[in-house]
Amino acid sequence: MENFDNLGLAPVLLENLGKIGITRPTPIQSKAIPHVVKGRDLLGLAQTGTGKTAAFGLPMLTRIINYGKRPRPKTVRALVLAPTRELANQIHESLGQFADGAPVSIQRVVGGASLNKQEQGLARGVDVLIATPGRLLDLLDRRALVLSETSYLVLDEADQMLDIGFIHALRKIAKLIPAERQTLLFSATMPPLMEELASSYLTDPIRVEASPAGKPVDKIEQGVHFTTQKEKATLLAQYLGEHKGEHALVFSRTKHGSDKLAKLLENWGWSVGAIHGNKSQNQRERALAAFRAGELEVLVATDVAARGLDIPLVEHVYNYDLPNVPENYVHRIGRTARAGRHGRAVAFCAPLEMGDLLEIEKAMKAKIPVIGGTPHEDPEGMRPGARSRASQQNRRDQQQKSRPKKKKKPTGEAQSAAPSAPKAAKPKRRRNGPPKAAGGNAPPKRRG
């Protein structure tokens, strides 16, 4: 299908699509929209960055516009659940553009914002509500809304909601929605628990798939650089220096690690922001807005930014730490090469991450090209499928516990009797940029 005209969408939506420059449907859109317009339940599988929001949003808005009635107070006609605040905000923005000028009310409720203001926004009733599960349950507990008249349920990035433990929240919410509803489930991967979720929530669904689950975008140039954990920061600085003026998204495994790395890069001369779960909603929105506007060159993030976020400026994705969940690698690198553009993704692999790398390659059914360093030995036998990721983490924990503990200082008479060791001189800290890399080569200077 070459355009949206024969997909059964409302005229106002077609007009708005033309205004914002969207003229041709993506494969997932052309396959999904006709079935959703007809009212069928649907399971949509497509890799990140393929236009899933429009695939469920446009036909859902068409059906609501044709309904022709306002929702009653505190009721919600269509509920869209998203795993993160950032994705919920992005869906809200996209649906608002699609429905501009149409008689449709669209609201969002996410954590980190005022509950009272969100409750007030729901008082008159809402056509489309985009929500994160936790905040929705908070508002349901306050009786700020009811779901007894909800006719449409959309689960976006459903596999991530399962990954981060929202399964119990989803079950609780689903019980409050009438069984006679249209349910749309969109995901990039299909783990076993997703099969169970689909069979429980969907009735006689149509299954559409735009690309094999877990396959990275073809236009992403991938590579893995083997290094040590200590040398990662210097290595990242080298890569950033080689691509000055190009925007980079850097993924760290932990919240503390994200802040630490962002501060280090800032000290070395880059304009950097960080987003993770410990940041307030305003802080996260400001950082994303600045990055999208080009005010920040580097954004350091945890997997909170791995799904669904559309940031067209990202030319490079760096996996500073490899993800524990193999599928998240695909979602991370999918933040580049958006809307047909080309992108580059580099993974840094330390010795203890060899097992994670092998699991990622197994999930993708492809080897990541080596672009630097020498592959580490695999002393723990971490072959694909050899043991679970939990077992890998347990072994790492055991290694941490087995390290010799620092001796306690003697007290009392024993302290006075103990000889005092001379204090080691502290190494002088380099002030003009990152430390020298292995081999004595310093990363290129950032400025001046």
C-alpha positions as CSV (number, residue, x, y, z in Angstrom):
1,M,0.0,0.0,0.0
2,E,1.5,3.3,-1.1
3,N,-0.5,5.7,1.1
4,F,-3.0,5.9,4.0
5,D,-6.0,6.9,1.9
6,N,-7.3,3.3,1.5
7,L,-6.8,2.2,5.1
8,G,-10.2,3.4,6.4
9,L,-8.9,6.3,8.5
10,A,-10.9,9.4,9.4
11,P,-10.4,12.4,7.0
12,V,-9.1,14.7,9.8
13,L,-6.4,12.1,10.6
14,L,-5.3,11.9,7.0
15,E,-5.1,15.7,6.8
16,N,-3.0,15.9,9.9
17,L,-0.6,13.1,8.6
18,G,0.0,15.2,5.5
19,K,0.7,18.3,7.6
20,I,3.4,16.5,9.6
21,G,4.9,14.9,6.5
22,I,3.9,11.3,7.0
23,T,2.7,10.1,3.6
24,R,3.4,6.4,3.4
25,P,2.6,3.7,6.0
26,T,5.3,1.5,7.3
27,P,4.9,-2.3,7.0
28,I,3.5,-2.7,10.5
29,Q,1.1,0.1,9.9
30,S,-0.2,-1.2,6.5
31,K,-0.7,-4.7,8.0
32,A,-2.3,-3.7,11.3
33,I,-4.5,-0.7,10.6
34,P,-7.2,-2.4,8.5
35,H,-7.8,-5.1,11.1
36,V,-7.9,-2.6,14.0
37,V,-10.4,-0.4,12.1
38,K,-12.6,-3.4,11.8
39,G,-12.5,-4.0,15.6
40,R,-10.3,-7.1,15.7
41,D,-8.0,-7.9,18.6
42,L,-4.4,-7.8,17.4
43,L,-0.9,-9.0,18.3
44,G,1.6,-6.8,16.6
45,L,5.3,-7.8,16.4
46,A,7.8,-5.3,15.0
47,Q,11.2,-4.1,15.9
48,T,11.7,-0.8,17.5
49,G,11.5,2.3,15.3
50,T,9.0,0.9,12.8
51,G,5.9,3.1,13.7
52,K,3.9,1.0,16.2
53,T,2.3,4.1,17.8
54,A,0.6,5.1,14.5
55,A,-0.3,1.4,13.9
56,F,-2.5,1.3,16.9
57,G,-3.2,5.0,17.4
58,L,-4.6,6.0,14.0
59,P,-7.3,3.2,13.8
60,M,-8.2,3.6,17.5
61,L,-8.7,7.4,17.0
62,T,-10.8,6.7,13.9
63,R,-13.2,4.5,15.8
64,I,-13.4,7.0,18.7
65,I,-14.1,9.9,16.3
66,N,-16.9,7.9,14.6
67,Y,-18.4,7.1,18.0
68,G,-19.5,10.7,18.2
69,K,-20.3,11.0,21.9
70,R,-18.3,12.5,24.8
71,P,-17.2,10.2,27.6
72,R,-19.0,10.4,30.9
73,P,-17.3,12.0,34.0
74,K,-14.3,9.9,35.3
75,T,-14.7,7.4,32.5
76,V,-12.0,6.4,30.0
77,R,-12.9,5.2,26.5
78,A,-9.5,3.9,25.5
79,L,-6.6,3.0,27.7
80,V,-3.0,2.8,26.5
81,L,-0.4,1.4,28.9
82,A,3.3,2.0,28.5
83,P,6.2,0.8,30.6
84,T,8.0,4.1,31.1
85,R,7.2,7.8,31.6
86,E,9.3,8.7,28.5
87,L,7.4,6.4,26.2
88,A,4.0,7.5,27.7
89,N,5.0,11.1,27.0
90,Q,6.0,10.3,23.5
91,I,2.8,8.4,22.7
92,H,0.8,11.4,24.1
93,E,2.7,13.8,21.8
94,S,2.2,11.6,18.7
95,L,-1.5,11.0,19.3
96,G,-2.0,14.7,19.9
97,Q,-0.5,15.5,16.5
98,F,-2.6,12.9,14.8
99,A,-5.9,14.1,16.4
100,D,-5.2,17.8,16.1
101,G,-8.6,19.6,15.6
102,A,-10.6,16.3,16.1
103,P,-13.2,16.1,18.9
104,V,-11.1,13.8,21.0
105,S,-9.7,14.4,24.5
106,I,-6.3,12.8,25.2
107,Q,-4.7,12.7,28.7
108,R,-1.6,11.1,30.2
109,V,-0.8,10.1,33.7
110,V,2.7,9.1,34.8
111,G,4.7,9.0,38.0
112,G,6.7,12.0,39.1
113,A,3.8,14.5,38.5
114,S,1.1,15.9,40.7
115,L,-1.6,13.3,41.5
116,N,-4.1,16.1,42.3
117,K,-3.6,17.7,38.9
118,Q,-3.9,14.4,37.2
119,E,-7.1,13.6,39.1
120,Q,-8.6,17.0,38.1
121,G,-7.8,16.3,34.5
122,L,-9.7,13.0,34.6
123,A,-12.8,14.5,36.3
124,R,-14.7,15.2,33.1
125,G,-13.9,11.9,31.4
126,V,-11.3,11.1,28.8
127,D,-11.4,9.6,25.3
128,V,-7.8,8.3,25.3
129,L,-5.7,7.9,28.5
130,I,-2.0,7.0,28.2
131,A,-0.7,5.7,31.5
132,T,2.1,3.9,33.2
133,P,0.7,1.0,35.3
134,G,1.9,2.2,38.7
135,R,0.4,5.7,38.4
136,L,-2.8,4.3,37.0
137,L,-3.2,2.1,40.0
138,D,-2.6,5.1,42.3
139,L,-5.4,7.0,40.7
140,L,-7.7,4.0,40.7
141,D,-7.1,3.7,44.5
142,R,-8.1,7.3,44.8
143,R,-11.3,6.6,42.8
144,A,-10.2,9.3,40.4
145,L,-11.4,7.3,37.4
146,V,-13.3,4.1,36.5
147,L,-12.6,1.6,33.7
148,S,-16.1,0.1,33.5
149,E,-16.8,1.9,30.2
150,T,-13.3,1.3,28.6
151,S,-13.7,-0.3,25.2
152,Y,-10.1,-0.3,24.0
153,L,-7.0,-1.6,25.7
154,V,-3.5,-1.1,24.2
155,L,-0.4,-2.7,25.7
156,D,2.6,-1.0,24.1
157,E,6.1,-2.5,24.5
158,A,4.4,-5.3,26.4
159,D,7.5,-7.4,26.7
160,Q,9.3,-4.6,28.6
161,M,6.4,-4.3,31.0
162,L,6.9,-8.0,31.7
163,D,10.6,-7.5,32.1
164,I,10.3,-4.8,34.8
165,G,7.7,-6.7,36.8
166,F,4.4,-5.1,35.7
167,I,2.6,-8.4,35.2
168,H,0.7,-8.3,38.5
169,A,-0.3,-4.7,37.8
170,L,-1.5,-5.6,34.3
171,R,-3.7,-8.4,35.7
172,K,-5.2,-6.2,38.3
173,I,-6.0,-3.5,35.7
174,A,-7.4,-5.9,33.2
175,K,-10.0,-7.2,35.7
176,L,-11.4,-3.7,35.9
177,I,-12.0,-3.4,32.2
178,P,-15.1,-5.1,30.5
179,A,-14.4,-8.4,28.8
180,E,-16.2,-7.1,25.8
181,R,-13.4,-4.8,24.5
182,Q,-10.9,-4.5,21.7
183,T,-7.4,-5.3,22.9
184,L,-4.2,-4.5,21.0
185,L,-0.8,-5.9,22.1
186,F,2.4,-4.5,20.6
187,S,5.8,-5.8,21.3
188,A,9.3,-6.1,19.7
189,T,10.0,-9.6,21.1
190,M,7.9,-12.7,22.0
191,P,9.2,-14.4,25.1
192,P,7.3,-17.3,26.6
193,L,5.4,-15.1,29.1
194,M,4.2,-13.0,26.3
195,E,2.5,-16.0,24.7
196,E,0.7,-16.5,28.0
197,L,-0.3,-12.8,28.2
198,A,-1.6,-12.8,24.6
199,S,-3.7,-15.9,25.2
200,S,-5.2,-14.4,28.4
201,Y,-5.9,-10.9,27.0
202,L,-6.7,-11.3,23.3
203,T,-9.8,-12.9,21.8
204,D,-9.3,-14.6,18.4
205,P,-6.5,-12.1,17.5
206,I,-4.9,-11.3,14.2
207,R,-1.2,-11.7,14.4
208,V,0.9,-9.3,12.2
209,E,4.7,-9.3,12.1
210,A,6.7,-6.7,10.2
211,S,10.1,-8.2,10.8
212,P,11.6,-11.2,12.8
213,A,11.6,-10.5,16.5
214,G,15.0,-9.6,17.9
215,K,16.4,-8.6,14.5
216,P,18.3,-5.2,14.6
217,V,17.6,-2.5,12.1
218,D,19.5,-3.3,8.9
219,K,20.9,0.2,8.6
220,I,22.8,0.1,11.9
221,E,26.5,-0.5,11.6
222,Q,27.4,-2.7,14.7
223,G,30.7,-3.5,16.4
224,V,32.1,-4.8,19.6
225,H,35.3,-3.5,21.2
226,F,37.0,-5.7,23.8
227,T,38.5,-3.8,26.7
228,T,38.7,-3.8,30.5
229,Q,36.2,-2.2,32.8
230,K,38.8,0.4,33.9
231,E,39.6,1.5,30.3
232,K,36.0,1.9,29.2
233,A,35.7,5.6,30.0
234,T,38.9,6.5,28.2
235,L,37.8,4.4,25.2
236,L,34.5,6.1,25.1
237,A,36.2,9.5,25.1
238,Q,38.3,8.4,22.1
239,Y,35.2,7.4,20.1
240,L,33.4,10.6,21.0
241,G,36.4,12.6,20.0
242,E,36.5,10.9,16.6
243,H,32.9,12.0,15.9
244,K,32.7,15.5,17.2
245,G,29.4,17.3,16.6
246,E,27.5,14.0,16.3
247,H,25.0,13.0,19.0
248,A,25.6,9.9,21.1
249,L,23.4,7.9,23.4
250,V,25.4,6.0,26.0
251,F,23.8,3.1,28.0
252,S,25.0,2.3,31.5
253,R,23.7,-0.6,33.6
254,T,23.1,1.3,36.8
255,K,21.7,4.6,38.0
256,H,24.9,5.5,40.0
257,G,27.1,4.5,37.0
258,S,25.1,6.7,34.7
259,D,25.6,9.8,37.0
260,K,29.3,9.0,37.5
261,L,30.0,8.6,33.8
262,A,28.0,11.7,32.9
263,K,30.0,13.8,35.4
264,L,33.3,12.4,34.1
265,L,32.5,13.2,30.5
266,E,31.3,16.7,31.5
267,N,34.7,17.3,33.3
268,W,36.4,16.2,30.1
269,G,34.6,18.8,28.0
270,W,31.4,17.3,26.6
271,S,27.9,18.7,27.1
272,V,26.2,15.8,28.8
273,G,22.9,14.9,30.4
274,A,21.7,11.7,32.3
275,I,18.3,10.1,32.7
276,H,17.4,7.2,34.9
277,G,14.8,6.1,37.4
278,N,16.1,8.2,40.3
279,K,15.8,11.4,38.3
280,S,12.6,13.4,38.8
281,Q,10.1,13.6,35.9
282,N,11.1,17.3,35.3
283,Q,14.8,16.4,35.2
284,R,14.2,13.6,32.7
285,E,12.0,15.7,30.5
286,R,14.5,18.6,30.5
287,A,17.4,16.3,29.6
288,L,15.5,14.6,26.7
289,A,14.3,18.0,25.4
290,A,17.8,19.4,25.5
291,F,19.2,16.3,23.7
292,R,16.5,16.4,21.0
293,A,17.2,20.2,20.5
294,G,20.9,19.5,20.1
295,E,21.9,21.4,23.2
296,L,23.5,18.2,24.6
297,E,26.0,16.1,22.6
298,V,25.8,13.0,24.9
299,L,23.0,11.5,26.8
300,V,23.9,8.8,29.4
301,A,21.0,6.5,30.3
302,T,19.9,3.3,31.9
303,D,17.4,1.0,30.0
304,V,14.7,3.5,30.9
305,A,15.6,5.0,27.4
306,A,16.0,1.7,25.6
307,R,12.4,1.4,24.4
308,G,10.2,3.4,22.2
309,L,11.9,6.8,22.4
310,D,12.2,8.5,19.0
311,I,15.3,10.7,19.1
312,P,16.1,11.4,15.4
313,L,19.5,13.1,16.1
314,V,21.2,10.0,17.5
315,E,24.0,8.9,15.2
316,H,25.8,6.7,17.7
317,V,24.7,4.3,20.4
318,Y,27.4,3.1,22.9
319,N,26.7,0.1,25.1
320,Y,29.1,1.2,27.8
321,D,27.8,-1.8,29.9
322,L,26.2,-4.7,28.1
323,P,22.6,-5.4,29.2
324,N,21.7,-8.3,31.4
325,V,18.7,-9.1,29.2
326,P,19.9,-10.0,25.7
327,E,16.8,-8.5,24.0
328,N,17.5,-5.1,25.5
329,Y,20.6,-4.9,23.2
330,V,18.3,-4.7,20.2
331,H,16.1,-2.1,21.8
332,R,19.1,0.0,22.8
333,I,20.7,0.1,19.4
334,G,17.3,0.8,17.9
335,R,17.6,4.4,19.2
336,T,19.8,5.1,16.2
337,A,18.9,4.7,12.5
338,R,15.5,6.1,13.0
339,A,13.1,6.8,10.2
340,G,15.3,5.3,7.5
341,R,18.5,7.0,8.6
342,H,21.9,5.3,9.1
343,G,23.4,4.8,12.6
344,R,26.3,3.2,14.4
345,A,26.3,1.0,17.6
346,V,29.4,0.1,19.5
347,A,29.5,-2.3,22.4
348,F,32.2,-2.3,25.0
349,C,32.9,-5.8,26.4
350,A,34.9,-6.4,29.6
351,P,36.1,-9.9,30.6
352,L,33.1,-10.5,33.0
353,E,30.7,-9.5,30.2
354,M,31.7,-12.3,27.8
355,G,28.7,-14.4,28.9
356,D,26.3,-11.4,28.2
357,L,27.8,-10.9,24.7
358,L,27.4,-14.6,23.8
359,E,23.7,-14.5,25.0
360,I,23.1,-11.4,22.9
361,E,24.6,-13.0,19.8
362,K,22.5,-16.1,20.4
363,A,19.3,-14.0,20.7
364,M,20.1,-12.2,17.4
365,K,21.3,-15.4,15.7
366,A,24.3,-13.3,14.5
367,K,27.9,-12.4,15.4
368,I,28.7,-8.8,16.2
369,P,31.8,-7.8,14.2
370,V,34.9,-7.2,16.3
371,I,36.2,-3.6,15.7
372,G,38.8,-3.3,18.5
373,G,40.7,-5.3,21.1
374,T,41.1,-9.0,21.4
375,P,38.2,-11.3,22.5
376,H,38.6,-12.4,26.1
377,E,39.0,-15.9,27.2
378,D,35.8,-17.5,28.6
379,P,37.1,-19.0,31.9
380,E,33.7,-19.5,33.3
381,G,32.4,-21.5,30.3
382,M,29.7,-19.0,29.6
383,R,28.6,-20.5,26.3
384,P,25.1,-19.6,25.0
385,G,22.6,-21.6,26.9
386,A,25.2,-23.0,29.3
387,R,23.6,-21.4,32.3
388,S,21.1,-18.8,33.1
389,R,21.9,-15.1,33.5
390,A,20.9,-15.5,37.2
391,S,23.6,-18.1,37.6
392,Q,26.1,-15.7,36.0
393,Q,25.2,-13.0,38.4
394,N,25.4,-15.4,41.4
395,R,28.9,-16.3,40.3
396,R,29.9,-12.7,40.1
397,D,28.4,-12.1,43.6
398,Q,30.5,-15.0,44.9
399,Q,33.6,-13.5,43.3
400,Q,32.9,-10.2,45.1
401,K,32.5,-12.0,48.4
402,S,35.7,-14.0,48.0
403,R,37.8,-11.0,47.7
404,P,40.1,-10.5,50.8
405,K,38.5,-8.1,53.3
406,K,40.4,-5.1,54.7
407,K,41.9,-5.7,58.1
408,K,40.3,-3.8,60.9
409,K,42.5,-1.3,62.7
410,P,43.7,-2.6,66.1
411,T,42.2,-0.8,69.1
412,G,43.3,-0.1,72.6
413,E,46.7,-1.4,73.7
414,A,46.9,-3.5,70.5
415,Q,46.7,-0.3,68.5
416,S,49.5,1.4,70.3
417,A,51.7,-1.7,69.9
418,A,51.0,-2.0,66.2
419,P,53.7,-0.4,64.0
420,S,52.4,2.5,61.9
421,A,52.8,2.0,58.2
422,P,53.8,5.0,56.1
423,K,51.0,6.5,54.0
424,A,51.2,5.9,50.3
425,A,51.5,9.1,48.3
426,K,48.3,9.9,46.4
427,P,48.7,9.9,42.6
428,K,48.4,13.4,41.0
429,R,45.2,13.9,39.2
430,R,45.3,14.9,35.6
431,R,43.4,18.1,35.1
432,N,43.5,18.5,31.3
433,G,41.3,15.7,30.1
434,P,40.9,11.9,30.5
435,P,43.8,9.7,31.6
436,K,46.1,8.1,29.2
437,A,44.8,4.9,27.5
438,A,46.7,1.6,27.4
439,G,49.9,2.0,25.4
440,G,50.4,5.6,26.4
441,N,48.0,7.2,23.8
442,A,45.7,9.8,25.3
443,P,42.3,10.4,23.8
444,P,42.0,13.4,21.5
445,K,41.5,16.6,23.3
446,R,37.9,17.7,23.3
447,R,38.2,21.5,23.0
448,G,40.8,24.0,22.0
